[in-house]
């Protein structure tokens, strides 16, 4: 997180000190919950979010997937 600048709650931007220069200036949005994520797709229909979780590696993984129709 030392390579990020906080823009607003849930939104950070990679700053010039990031070691991967391809990521400098990129923003990372981290919605606090599924409802906030769904609000990012107002022009889509039948928008749904589902979760997959796995602990088959040394790290626990939890991913949100968004589906919908344009």
C-alpha positions, -999 to +999 in steps of 0.1 A: +000+000+000+030+023+002+028+027-036-007+041-036-024+074-030-058+074-015-083+092-038-114+086-018-128+057+003-125+025-017-104+041-045-066+042-046-042+053-074-008+038-079+018+066-075+051+073-093+071+053-068+054+020-078+081-005-089+060-017-119+060+014-142+031+000-162+008+004-132+018+040-124-014+061-126-037+031-126-066+032-102-079+004-080-115+004-069-124-018-040-162-017-033-171-024+003-199-048-005-218-065-034-245-038-034-219-011-041-204-033-068-238-037-085-243+001-086-213+004-109-233-012-138-265+009-141-268+004-179-268-034-177-297-057-172-300-088-150-268-079-132-258-105-106-228-110-084-216-144-073-187-155-051-162-183-054-139-193-025-110-217-023-084-226+003-066-252-019-034-231-020-015-216+010-036-184+005-074-183+010-090-169-022-124-152-024-135-136-057-166-117-067-178-122-103-203-099-121-225-110-149-251-091-168-265-082-202-258-049-221 
